[in-house]
């Protein structure tokens, strides 16, 4: 079963416009209740390029520094999950979830 905080290689194609493309590592943000009842998960892509911003969380995963791109959060079908690559640290997940709350509050 997929768990919040796990990093999965996700096939994001096909994409449109400025959406992040190709297969890339993504962090699962959705809660376990969603995974039990639906065939989709909510993910945020990771990138080693791009620019820092208040809505992007710096992280290090498998010795590579990068960003968790919360402005590209999306729901994907579980069939897009190619393979589990590991998990982000508890502090990184906490910061990501807090940042999401801040992005969507009034």
C-alpha positions as CSV (number, residue, x, y, z in Angstrom):
1,X,0.0,0.0,0.0
2,X,1.1,3.5,-0.8
3,X,2.0,5.7,2.3
4,X,2.2,9.4,2.9
5,X,5.8,10.6,2.7
6,X,6.9,7.9,0.3
7,X,8.9,8.8,-2.8
8,X,7.7,7.1,-6.0
9,X,8.9,7.2,-9.5
10,X,5.8,8.5,-11.3
11,X,5.0,8.6,-15.0
12,X,3.6,12.1,-15.4
13,X,3.2,12.0,-19.2
14,X,1.2,13.0,-21.1
15,X,1.3,16.6,-19.9
16,X,0.1,19.9,-21.2
17,X,1.8,23.3,-21.2
18,X,4.0,24.1,-18.2
19,X,3.3,20.9,-16.3
20,X,6.3,18.9,-15.1
21,X,7.0,16.2,-17.6
22,X,8.3,12.6,-17.9
23,X,8.9,10.1,-15.2
24,X,10.3,11.6,-12.0
25,X,10.4,11.1,-8.3
26,X,7.3,12.4,-6.5
27,X,6.3,12.6,-2.8
28,X,2.9,11.2,-1.8
29,X,1.0,13.8,0.2
30,X,-2.4,12.2,0.4
31,X,-3.5,10.6,3.7
32,X,-3.9,6.8,4.2
33,X,-7.7,7.1,4.2
34,X,-7.6,8.2,0.6
35,X,-5.4,5.3,-0.4
36,X,-7.7,2.8,1.1
37,X,-10.8,4.0,-0.8
38,X,-9.6,5.4,-4.1
39,X,-7.5,4.4,-7.0
40,X,-5.7,7.8,-7.0
41,X,-3.0,9.4,-4.8
42,X,-2.1,13.1,-4.4
43,X,1.6,13.7,-5.3
44,X,4.1,16.5,-5.6
45,X,6.9,16.2,-8.0
46,X,10.6,16.7,-7.1
47,X,13.1,18.5,-9.2
48,X,16.9,19.1,-9.0
49,X,16.4,22.2,-11.2
50,X,14.1,25.1,-11.0
51,X,13.9,28.1,-8.7
52,X,13.3,28.4,-5.0
53,X,10.0,30.0,-3.9
54,X,7.9,30.1,-0.7
55,X,5.8,27.2,-2.1
56,X,8.7,25.0,-2.9
57,X,10.3,22.9,-0.2
58,X,14.1,22.3,-0.3
59,X,15.1,18.7,0.3
60,X,17.8,16.2,-0.2
61,X,16.9,12.7,-1.5
62,X,19.4,10.0,-2.4
63,X,22.3,12.5,-2.1
64,X,20.7,14.9,-4.6
65,X,19.6,18.4,-3.5
66,X,16.4,19.6,-5.0
67,X,12.9,21.0,-4.5
68,X,9.5,19.6,-3.7
69,X,7.4,21.5,-6.2
70,X,4.1,22.1,-4.4
71,X,2.8,24.3,-7.1
72,X,2.6,21.2,-9.3
73,X,0.6,19.0,-6.9
74,X,-1.8,16.7,-8.7
75,X,-3.9,13.6,-8.3
76,X,-2.7,10.6,-10.3
77,X,-4.0,7.1,-10.8
78,X,-2.0,4.5,-8.9
79,X,-1.1,2.8,-12.2
80,X,1.2,5.8,-12.9
81,X,3.4,4.8,-9.8
82,X,6.3,3.0,-11.4
83,X,8.4,2.0,-8.3
84,X,8.9,3.0,-4.7
85,X,12.2,4.8,-4.2
86,X,12.2,5.5,-0.5
87,X,10.7,8.2,1.8
88,X,11.4,11.8,2.7
89,X,12.3,12.7,6.2
90,X,9.6,13.4,8.8
91,X,10.7,17.0,9.1
92,X,10.5,17.5,5.3
93,X,7.1,15.9,5.2
94,X,5.9,18.1,8.0
95,X,7.2,21.3,6.3
96,X,5.5,20.2,3.0
97,X,2.1,19.6,4.6
98,X,2.3,22.9,6.6
99,X,3.3,24.8,3.4
100,X,0.2,23.2,1.6
101,X,-2.0,24.5,4.5
102,X,-0.5,27.9,4.1
103,X,-1.1,27.9,0.3
104,X,-4.8,27.2,0.7
105,X,-5.8,29.2,3.7
106,X,-7.9,32.3,3.4
